[in-house]
Amino acid sequence: MAAFRFAPMQASDLAWVAAQDRELYPFPWSEGNFSDSLAAGYGCWMMFDGAEPVGYAVLMRVLDEAHILNISVVTGRQRGGLGRLLLAHLADRAREAGAAQLFLEVRPSNAPALALYAGAGFETIGRRKGYYPAQGGREDALVMRLPL
């Protein structure tokens, strides 16, 4: 896996990132959501296999906490360990920035993501009722935490 590298997301990446998000999720972020994250100074990251982008993520830090807002591996590259690498990269960046804990929300119906997060040491600490839009209504979010 030595060919994988991480780089800060650039404005020139936004159209590609938004297109991937539309492919991956029924309720994707817009290009504007990613642009706003860049403008707000969040940690917006791209993951590359050589020159090919294979993942992206958005990390918000507030005081001694960090929050993963988006973490995604492109279709066709999932279930090969890239999510673990991207998650580890975010945890390292949060730790370097002084965060003592890392949070995220995940849909209870997203079994692959739940397995990834649990395998990385995240624990479920709560539930946000009706957090996510869903077909025919809303879906709860599980709040997960990883001590750093």
C-alpha positions as CSV (number, residue, x, y, z in Angstrom):
1,M,0.0,0.0,0.0
2,A,3.0,2.3,-0.3
3,A,1.6,3.9,-3.4
4,F,-1.2,5.6,-1.4
5,R,-0.8,9.2,-0.5
6,F,-2.9,12.0,1.1
7,A,-3.1,15.6,0.0
8,P,-5.3,18.6,1.0
9,M,-8.4,18.9,-1.1
10,Q,-8.2,21.8,-3.5
11,A,-11.0,23.9,-5.2
12,S,-10.1,22.1,-8.4
13,D,-11.1,18.7,-6.8
14,L,-14.6,19.8,-5.8
15,A,-16.4,18.8,-9.0
16,W,-14.9,15.4,-8.9
17,V,-15.6,15.0,-5.2
18,A,-19.2,16.1,-5.6
19,A,-19.7,13.7,-8.5
20,Q,-18.3,10.8,-6.4
21,D,-20.6,11.7,-3.5
22,R,-23.6,11.6,-5.9
23,E,-22.6,8.2,-7.0
24,L,-22.0,6.9,-3.5
25,Y,-25.0,8.2,-1.5
26,P,-28.7,8.7,-2.1
27,F,-28.5,12.0,-0.2
28,P,-25.1,13.4,-1.2
29,W,-23.3,16.5,-0.2
30,S,-23.4,19.2,-2.9
31,E,-20.3,20.8,-4.4
32,G,-21.3,23.8,-2.3
33,N,-21.1,21.8,0.9
34,F,-17.5,20.8,0.1
35,S,-16.6,24.3,-1.0
36,D,-18.0,25.7,2.3
37,S,-15.9,23.1,4.2
38,L,-12.8,24.3,2.4
39,A,-13.7,28.0,3.1
40,A,-14.3,27.2,6.8
41,G,-10.8,25.8,7.1
42,Y,-11.9,22.2,7.8
43,G,-9.4,19.5,7.1
44,C,-10.5,18.4,3.7
45,W,-8.4,15.5,2.3
46,M,-7.9,13.6,-0.8
47,M,-6.5,10.0,-1.0
48,F,-4.6,8.9,-4.0
49,D,-3.4,5.6,-5.4
50,G,-0.6,7.0,-7.5
51,A,-2.2,9.8,-9.5
52,E,-5.7,8.3,-9.2
53,P,-8.1,9.8,-6.5
54,V,-9.7,7.0,-4.6
55,G,-11.1,8.7,-1.5
56,Y,-11.8,11.9,0.3
57,A,-12.8,13.1,3.7
58,V,-13.7,16.2,5.7
59,L,-12.6,16.7,9.3
60,M,-13.7,19.5,11.6
61,R,-11.8,20.4,14.7
62,V,-13.2,22.3,17.6
63,L,-11.0,22.9,20.7
64,D,-9.8,19.4,21.8
65,E,-12.3,17.5,19.7
66,A,-12.5,16.5,16.0
67,H,-15.5,15.4,14.0
68,I,-15.5,13.4,10.8
69,L,-18.1,15.1,8.6
70,N,-17.6,13.0,5.5
71,I,-15.4,10.0,4.7
72,S,-15.7,8.2,1.4
73,V,-13.9,5.6,-0.8
74,V,-14.9,5.5,-4.4
75,T,-17.1,2.8,-5.9
76,G,-15.0,-0.1,-7.1
77,R,-12.3,0.5,-4.5
78,Q,-14.3,-0.3,-1.4
79,R,-13.7,-3.3,0.9
80,G,-9.9,-3.3,0.1
81,G,-8.6,-1.6,3.3
82,L,-8.7,2.0,1.9
83,G,-11.3,3.1,4.4
84,R,-9.1,2.0,7.2
85,L,-6.2,3.9,5.8
86,L,-8.3,7.1,5.3
87,L,-9.7,6.8,8.8
88,A,-6.3,6.3,10.3
89,H,-5.0,9.4,8.4
90,L,-7.9,11.5,9.8
91,A,-7.2,10.2,13.4
92,D,-3.5,11.1,13.0
93,R,-4.4,14.6,11.7
94,A,-6.8,15.1,14.6
95,R,-4.3,13.9,17.2
96,E,-1.6,16.2,15.7
97,A,-4.0,19.2,15.9
98,G,-4.5,18.5,19.6
99,A,-7.8,16.6,19.6
100,A,-8.3,14.2,22.5
101,Q,-11.3,12.5,20.9
102,L,-12.8,11.9,17.4
103,F,-16.5,11.8,16.7
104,L,-18.7,10.8,13.8
105,E,-22.3,10.0,12.9
106,V,-23.3,7.0,10.9
107,R,-26.6,5.5,9.7
108,P,-27.6,2.4,11.7
109,S,-28.4,0.8,8.3
110,N,-24.8,1.2,7.1
111,A,-23.3,-2.1,8.2
112,P,-20.0,-1.8,6.3
113,A,-19.3,1.6,7.9
114,L,-20.3,0.4,11.3
115,A,-17.9,-2.5,11.0
116,L,-15.1,-0.2,9.8
117,Y,-15.6,2.2,12.7
118,A,-15.9,-0.5,15.4
119,G,-12.7,-2.2,14.0
120,A,-10.9,1.1,14.4
121,G,-12.0,1.4,18.1
122,F,-15.0,3.7,17.8
123,E,-17.7,3.1,20.3
124,T,-21.4,4.1,20.0
125,I,-22.2,6.7,22.6
126,G,-25.6,8.0,21.5
127,R,-28.3,8.3,18.9
128,R,-29.6,11.4,17.1
129,K,-33.2,10.8,16.2
130,G,-34.2,11.6,12.6
131,Y,-30.8,13.0,11.8
132,Y,-30.5,11.8,8.2
133,P,-32.9,12.2,5.3
134,A,-34.1,8.8,4.1
135,Q,-36.5,7.4,1.5
136,G,-39.9,8.1,3.0
137,G,-38.8,10.0,6.0
138,R,-35.8,10.3,8.3
139,E,-33.2,7.9,9.7
140,D,-31.5,8.1,13.1
141,A,-27.7,8.5,13.4
142,L,-25.5,6.6,15.8
143,V,-22.9,8.9,17.4
144,M,-19.6,7.2,17.7
145,R,-16.4,8.3,19.6
146,L,-12.8,7.3,19.5
147,P,-10.5,8.4,22.3
148,L,-7.2,9.7,20.8
